[in-house]
Amino acid sequence: MTTISSPSLPAYFHEKILLHPENRKFPAFDLVRLLGTVFAPTQGCRVCILIDFERPEELIKNYAFLDRDGFPVQKNAHKHFYLGLQNGALDELEMTGGEMFAYRCTHGSNLDLADDVWDTKGNKLSLDADIYPNYDLILCVSTFSATAPLTAKCKQYGFRGATLHGLNDVILNSGLAVDYHEVSEDTERLRVALTRADSIEIDFALEDGRVLTAWLGLNAQEAQKSHGLCLGKTPDIANLPAGEVYFVPADACGQFPMKYEDGTLGVLEVKDRCIVHSTLIQGSQATIDAHNARLADDPMTGTLGELGFGTQVLPVSGADIQDEKVLGTCHLATGRDDHLGGDILPSMFKKHENSTHDDILFAPHKTPNFNISQVRMNRGKQREILIENFRPARYLIDALAAGR
């Protein structure tokens, strides 16, 4: 087995931890440390928490959801963020506010939020009139990602914030317990290693022996990063946990496999940056037919809006918000990409409910039926292997070690 570690790297990048990230030791979750690191300066900032429900007007009033079964994300938001702020974090960080509000669940990743929102007394308010203009920091702990809509709103109203959808105990005790200065530095090292790439090629090995290749044209664009820091007073939204280098593809073609929510496996055909057709490998033909009907009805749903690479050594959490940040994984995303600097806007979709940004994560726990046998970068005359068999190749390990 080729050694993929380097003696100059921190312990969490050494091979025994890279191959078994569940063995990495993390400090205890500390709300003051997290918010103080991510949002410095916090002094004088007014902060609030947004959560989501199917019936927010009923469940947020007098914290009724706490006495109901379910709602694990919202209960974590209350326990670790709301109570944490009220029980000392506000004073330590010299912030004010700490209120909690609930909006109606969007039922889709990165769909725009309806304007109605409710406070804990059951009063109906407006996000545009009562929340966005009146808070400096907004923490959205929700069922579905709200990164795209809040990124647009923060530029309009001038606030900073973070999206922490799918928050669970594993994320609290690992991805949110790390030092985000280290996350930022590691992510920047990999961003520099990948930036200005002309194209990326990804080989997918299927169980039947076939190898599918997806080619993504990047036009030598500057790589971007999700690194967790939202410093100063410039409006911005952090996606937490963080640790990702990403591109907005300019073009794409080829094939890649897809595992649908019901377990069905298909092969997706890509032309001109768009998924145009799905073919069944195994599972439900009805699932494949439904996807093809959606592509035919609203072709924008098949547009590839992101290519991302994880940069961190973290345990599997069962939530893509963390699992897509794991080093050795990569992901594609379909749909809107305006929050990433792309050109696919919600208005371009036939139906509002189609204007999602949906990640397709390739990771051993998520897609055990196929392997990323190799990922390659082309940059001018430079050719580099980035990933082999879900493990970072020497080029990425050397990049992480550079300058230490």
C-alpha positions as CSV (number, residue, x, y, z in Angstrom):
1,M,0.0,0.0,0.0
2,T,1.4,3.4,-1.0
3,T,2.0,5.7,1.9
4,I,-0.2,8.7,1.6
5,S,0.9,10.6,4.6
6,S,3.7,13.1,5.2
7,P,5.7,13.6,8.5
8,S,5.2,17.4,8.2
9,L,1.4,17.0,8.3
10,P,-0.7,17.3,11.5
11,A,-1.7,14.0,13.1
12,Y,-5.2,14.1,11.6
13,F,-3.7,13.8,8.1
14,H,-1.6,10.7,8.9
15,E,-2.6,7.5,7.2
16,K,-4.0,5.6,10.2
17,I,-6.5,8.5,10.7
18,L,-7.1,9.2,7.0
19,L,-8.2,5.6,6.6
20,H,-10.2,5.5,9.8
21,P,-11.3,9.1,10.6
22,E,-13.7,7.8,13.3
23,N,-10.5,7.4,15.3
24,R,-9.6,11.1,15.2
25,K,-9.8,12.8,18.6
26,F,-11.8,16.1,18.7
27,P,-12.2,18.6,21.5
28,A,-15.6,19.0,23.0
29,F,-18.0,21.2,21.1
30,D,-17.8,24.8,22.4
31,L,-20.3,27.4,21.0
32,V,-18.2,30.3,22.1
33,R,-15.1,29.0,20.4
34,L,-17.1,28.2,17.2
35,L,-18.9,31.5,16.9
36,G,-15.9,33.5,18.1
37,T,-13.6,31.9,15.5
38,V,-16.0,31.9,12.6
39,F,-17.5,35.4,13.0
40,A,-14.8,37.6,14.6
41,P,-15.5,40.3,15.5
42,T,-18.7,39.4,17.4
43,Q,-18.7,42.4,19.7
44,G,-21.9,44.4,19.4
45,C,-23.5,41.9,17.0
46,R,-27.2,41.0,17.3
47,V,-27.7,37.3,16.6
48,C,-30.7,35.1,16.0
49,I,-31.5,31.5,15.1
50,L,-33.7,30.3,12.3
51,I,-35.3,26.8,12.3
52,D,-37.9,25.2,10.1
53,F,-41.1,23.2,10.5
54,E,-44.0,22.0,8.3
55,R,-46.3,23.9,10.8
56,P,-44.0,26.6,12.3
57,E,-46.9,28.7,13.6
58,E,-47.9,25.7,15.9
59,L,-44.6,24.2,16.8
60,I,-42.5,27.2,17.6
61,K,-45.1,28.8,20.0
62,N,-43.9,28.2,23.5
63,Y,-41.3,25.8,22.1
64,A,-44.0,23.2,21.6
65,F,-41.7,21.1,19.4
66,L,-39.6,20.2,22.4
67,D,-42.5,18.0,23.8
68,R,-43.2,16.3,20.5
69,D,-41.5,13.2,19.0
70,G,-39.0,13.9,16.2
71,F,-37.5,17.2,15.2
72,P,-33.9,16.2,16.1
73,V,-32.3,19.1,14.1
74,Q,-34.5,21.7,15.7
75,K,-34.0,20.3,19.1
76,N,-30.2,20.4,18.6
77,A,-30.6,24.0,17.5
78,H,-32.4,24.8,20.8
79,K,-30.1,22.9,23.1
80,H,-26.7,23.7,21.7
81,F,-27.3,27.1,20.1
82,Y,-30.3,28.8,21.7
83,L,-29.7,27.7,25.2
84,G,-25.9,28.1,24.7
85,L,-26.4,31.7,23.7
86,Q,-28.8,32.4,26.6
87,N,-26.6,30.7,29.2
88,G,-23.5,32.7,28.8
89,A,-22.3,32.7,25.2
90,L,-24.0,36.1,24.4
91,D,-22.1,37.7,27.3
92,E,-18.8,36.1,26.5
93,L,-19.0,37.1,22.9
94,E,-20.4,40.5,23.7
95,M,-23.4,40.0,21.5
96,T,-27.1,40.7,22.0
97,G,-30.3,39.0,20.9
98,G,-30.3,35.2,20.7
99,E,-34.0,35.0,19.7
100,M,-35.3,31.9,17.9
101,F,-37.7,32.1,14.9
102,A,-39.2,29.4,12.6
103,Y,-40.1,29.5,8.9
104,R,-42.0,27.0,6.8
105,C,-39.9,24.1,5.6
106,T,-39.0,24.4,1.9
107,H,-38.9,20.7,1.2
108,G,-36.0,21.2,-1.2
109,S,-32.3,22.0,-1.0
110,N,-31.6,25.7,-1.4
111,L,-35.1,26.7,-2.4
112,D,-36.0,30.3,-1.6
113,L,-37.6,30.8,1.8
114,A,-41.2,32.1,2.1
115,D,-41.3,35.5,3.8
116,D,-43.5,34.4,6.7
117,V,-41.7,33.6,10.0
118,W,-43.0,33.1,13.6
119,D,-41.4,33.9,17.0
120,T,-41.7,31.8,20.1
121,K,-44.8,33.6,21.3
122,G,-46.6,32.6,18.1
123,N,-46.5,36.1,16.4
124,K,-46.3,36.1,12.7
125,L,-43.4,38.3,11.3
126,S,-41.6,38.9,8.1
127,L,-38.1,37.8,7.2
128,D,-37.6,40.8,4.9
129,A,-39.0,43.4,7.3
130,D,-38.3,42.0,10.8
131,I,-35.4,39.6,10.6
132,Y,-32.9,40.3,7.9
133,P,-32.6,44.1,8.5
134,N,-32.4,43.8,12.3
135,Y,-29.8,41.1,12.9
136,D,-26.0,41.1,12.2
137,L,-25.6,37.4,12.5
138,I,-28.2,34.8,11.5
139,L,-27.7,31.1,12.2
140,C,-30.0,28.8,10.2
141,V,-30.2,25.3,11.6
142,S,-32.7,23.7,9.3
143,T,-33.8,20.5,7.6
144,F,-32.8,21.6,4.1
145,S,-30.0,23.8,3.1
146,A,-30.7,27.5,2.9
147,T,-27.3,28.6,1.8
148,A,-28.3,29.9,-1.6
149,P,-31.3,32.0,-0.5
150,L,-29.5,33.4,2.5
151,T,-26.4,34.3,0.4
152,A,-28.7,36.4,-1.8
153,K,-30.4,38.0,1.2
154,C,-27.2,38.8,3.1
155,K,-26.0,40.8,0.1
156,Q,-29.3,42.7,0.1
157,Y,-29.5,43.4,3.8
158,G,-25.9,43.3,5.0
159,F,-25.9,40.5,7.6
160,R,-23.5,37.6,8.1
161,G,-24.5,34.1,9.0
162,A,-24.1,30.4,8.8
163,T,-26.2,27.5,7.5
164,L,-26.0,24.3,9.5
165,H,-28.7,22.0,8.0
166,G,-28.9,18.4,9.1
167,L,-27.2,19.2,12.5
168,N,-26.7,16.0,14.4
169,D,-24.6,14.8,17.3
170,V,-21.7,13.5,15.1
171,I,-21.4,16.9,13.4
172,L,-21.5,18.7,16.8
173,N,-18.7,16.5,18.2
174,S,-16.5,16.6,15.1
175,G,-17.1,19.0,12.2
176,L,-18.2,21.8,14.5
177,A,-15.6,21.1,17.2
178,V,-12.5,21.7,15.0
179,D,-10.3,24.8,14.8
180,Y,-11.6,26.7,11.8
181,H,-8.3,28.6,11.4
182,E,-6.8,25.1,10.6
183,V,-9.7,24.3,8.3
184,S,-9.2,27.5,6.5
185,E,-5.5,27.0,6.1
186,D,-5.8,23.4,4.9
187,T,-8.5,24.3,2.4
188,E,-6.5,27.2,1.0
189,R,-3.5,24.9,0.4
190,L,-5.8,22.6,-1.7
191,R,-7.5,25.5,-3.4
192,V,-4.1,26.7,-4.6
193,A,-3.2,23.2,-5.8
194,L,-6.4,23.0,-7.9
195,T,-7.0,26.6,-9.0
196,R,-6.9,27.5,-12.7
197,A,-7.4,23.9,-13.7
198,D,-8.5,23.5,-17.3
199,S,-10.5,20.4,-16.7
200,I,-11.2,17.5,-14.3
201,E,-11.8,13.9,-15.3
202,I,-13.5,11.4,-13.0
203,D,-13.4,7.6,-13.5
204,F,-16.2,5.6,-11.9
205,A,-15.8,1.8,-11.6
206,L,-19.0,-0.1,-11.5
207,E,-19.6,-3.5,-10.1
208,D,-20.1,-5.0,-13.5
209,G,-16.6,-4.0,-14.6
210,R,-17.6,-0.9,-16.6
211,V,-15.7,2.3,-16.1
212,L,-17.6,5.5,-16.7
213,T,-15.8,8.8,-17.2
214,A,-17.2,12.3,-16.6
215,W,-15.2,15.3,-18.0
216,L,-15.8,18.7,-16.6
217,G,-14.4,21.8,-18.3
218,L,-13.4,24.6,-16.0
219,N,-11.8,27.2,-18.3
220,A,-8.9,27.8,-16.0
221,Q,-11.2,29.6,-13.5
222,E,-10.1,30.4,-10.0
223,A,-11.0,27.7,-7.6
224,Q,-13.3,28.8,-4.7
225,K,-13.4,27.5,-1.1
226,S,-15.8,26.9,1.7
227,H,-13.5,27.3,4.6
228,G,-15.8,28.3,7.5
229,L,-14.5,31.8,8.3
230,C,-16.8,34.7,7.9
231,L,-14.6,37.5,9.4
232,G,-15.0,41.2,9.5
233,K,-18.3,42.9,8.6
234,T,-18.6,42.0,4.9
235,P,-22.0,40.2,4.3
236,D,-21.4,36.5,3.8
237,I,-22.8,33.1,4.7
238,A,-20.6,30.3,6.0
239,N,-21.6,26.7,5.3
240,L,-20.8,24.7,8.5
241,P,-19.2,22.2,8.7
242,A,-16.8,23.7,6.2
243,G,-13.8,22.4,4.2
244,E,-14.3,22.2,0.5
245,V,-12.7,23.4,-2.8
246,Y,-15.2,23.9,-5.6
247,F,-15.7,25.1,-9.1
248,V,-18.7,26.1,-11.3
249,P,-18.3,23.9,-14.4
250,A,-18.3,25.8,-17.7
251,D,-18.9,22.5,-19.6
252,A,-19.3,18.8,-19.0
253,C,-19.8,15.6,-20.9
254,G,-19.6,11.9,-20.5
255,Q,-21.3,9.6,-18.0
256,F,-21.5,9.1,-14.2
257,P,-23.4,6.8,-12.0
258,M,-26.3,7.9,-9.7
259,K,-27.7,6.3,-6.6
260,Y,-31.3,7.5,-6.1
261,E,-33.0,7.9,-2.8
262,D,-34.8,4.5,-3.1
263,G,-31.5,2.7,-3.8
264,T,-32.0,2.5,-7.6
265,L,-28.8,2.8,-9.6
266,G,-28.6,4.5,-12.9
267,V,-26.1,5.8,-15.5
268,L,-26.5,9.5,-16.3
269,E,-25.6,10.8,-19.7
270,V,-24.1,14.3,-19.8
271,K,-23.9,16.6,-22.8
272,D,-23.2,20.4,-22.9
273,R,-23.0,20.6,-19.1
274,C,-26.5,19.0,-18.7
275,I,-27.7,15.6,-17.6
276,V,-29.9,14.5,-20.6
277,H,-30.9,10.9,-19.8
278,S,-30.7,8.2,-17.2
279,T,-30.5,4.5,-17.8
280,L,-31.2,1.8,-15.3
281,I,-28.4,-0.3,-13.8
282,Q,-30.5,-2.0,-11.1
283,G,-33.6,-1.2,-9.0
284,S,-36.8,0.6,-10.1
285,Q,-37.4,1.5,-13.7
286,A,-40.1,3.8,-12.5
287,T,-37.6,5.9,-10.6
288,I,-35.5,6.2,-13.8
289,D,-38.6,7.1,-15.8
290,A,-39.6,9.7,-13.3
291,H,-36.1,11.3,-13.5
292,N,-36.2,11.3,-17.3
293,A,-39.7,12.9,-17.3
294,R,-38.4,15.6,-15.0
295,L,-35.4,16.3,-17.3
296,A,-37.7,16.5,-20.3
297,D,-40.2,18.8,-18.6
298,D,-37.6,21.1,-17.1
299,P,-34.1,20.6,-18.6
300,M,-32.6,23.1,-16.2
301,T,-32.9,20.5,-13.5
302,G,-30.1,18.6,-15.1
303,T,-27.6,21.4,-15.3
304,L,-24.4,20.7,-13.5
305,G,-23.8,23.7,-11.2
306,E,-20.9,22.6,-9.0
307,L,-17.9,20.3,-8.7
308,G,-16.5,20.0,-5.2
309,F,-13.7,18.3,-3.3
310,G,-13.6,17.6,0.4
311,T,-10.5,18.8,2.3
312,Q,-11.0,17.5,5.9
313,V,-10.5,14.4,7.9
314,L,-13.9,13.8,9.5
315,P,-16.1,10.8,10.5
316,V,-19.2,9.9,8.5
317,S,-22.1,11.8,10.0
318,G,-24.9,10.6,7.7
319,A,-25.5,14.2,6.6
320,D,-24.0,15.4,3.3
321,I,-23.3,18.8,4.9
322,Q,-20.4,17.1,6.7
323,D,-19.7,14.1,4.6
324,E,-19.0,16.0,1.4
325,K,-16.2,17.8,3.2
326,V,-14.2,14.6,3.7
327,L,-10.9,14.4,2.0
328,G,-10.9,11.8,-0.8
329,T,-14.5,12.4,-1.7
330,C,-15.9,14.6,-4.4
331,H,-19.4,15.7,-5.4
332,L,-21.3,17.2,-8.3
333,A,-24.4,19.3,-7.9
334,T,-27.3,20.0,-10.2
335,G,-29.5,23.1,-10.4
336,R,-29.0,26.7,-9.3
337,D,-25.5,27.9,-8.7
338,D,-26.0,31.7,-8.3
339,H,-24.7,31.5,-4.7
340,L,-21.5,30.1,-6.0
341,G,-21.0,32.8,-8.6
342,G,-22.6,30.8,-11.4
343,D,-25.2,31.8,-14.0
344,I,-28.1,29.4,-13.1
345,L,-30.8,31.5,-11.4
346,P,-34.1,30.3,-9.8
347,S,-36.0,32.3,-12.4
348,M,-34.6,30.0,-15.2
349,F,-36.6,26.9,-14.0
350,K,-40.0,26.1,-15.2
351,K,-41.3,25.5,-11.7
352,H,-40.2,27.1,-8.4
353,E,-39.9,23.8,-6.7
354,N,-37.4,22.7,-9.3
355,S,-34.9,25.5,-8.6
356,T,-33.0,23.5,-6.0
357,H,-29.2,23.0,-5.7
358,D,-28.8,19.3,-5.1
359,D,-25.5,17.7,-4.2
360,I,-24.6,14.2,-5.6
361,L,-22.0,12.9,-3.2
362,F,-19.5,10.1,-4.1
363,A,-18.2,8.5,-1.0
364,P,-17.7,4.9,0.2
365,H,-20.5,5.0,2.7
366,K,-22.9,6.8,0.3
367,T,-22.2,5.0,-3.0
368,P,-20.8,1.6,-2.1
369,N,-22.0,0.2,-5.4
370,F,-19.3,2.1,-7.4
371,N,-15.8,3.4,-6.8
372,I,-14.1,6.5,-7.8
373,S,-11.1,4.7,-9.3
374,Q,-9.3,8.0,-10.2
375,V,-9.7,11.7,-10.5
376,R,-7.3,13.7,-12.7
377,M,-6.6,17.4,-13.1
378,N,-5.4,19.0,-16.4
379,R,-3.8,22.4,-16.1
380,G,-1.9,23.5,-19.1
381,K,0.8,20.8,-19.7
382,Q,0.4,19.7,-16.1
383,R,-1.4,16.4,-15.4
384,E,-2.0,15.3,-11.8
385,I,-3.9,12.5,-10.1
386,L,-6.0,13.9,-7.3
387,I,-7.9,10.9,-5.9
388,E,-7.6,7.1,-6.3
389,N,-10.1,4.7,-4.7
390,F,-11.6,7.5,-2.5
391,R,-8.1,8.3,-1.1
392,P,-6.1,11.5,-1.7
393,A,-3.2,11.0,-4.1
394,R,0.3,12.1,-3.4
395,Y,-0.3,15.4,-5.2
396,L,-2.9,16.5,-2.6
397,I,-0.9,15.2,0.3
398,D,2.1,17.2,-0.8
399,A,0.0,20.3,-1.2
400,L,-1.3,19.9,2.3
401,A,2.2,19.5,3.6
402,A,3.6,22.5,1.7
403,G,4.8,25.4,3.8
404,R,4.4,23.7,7.2
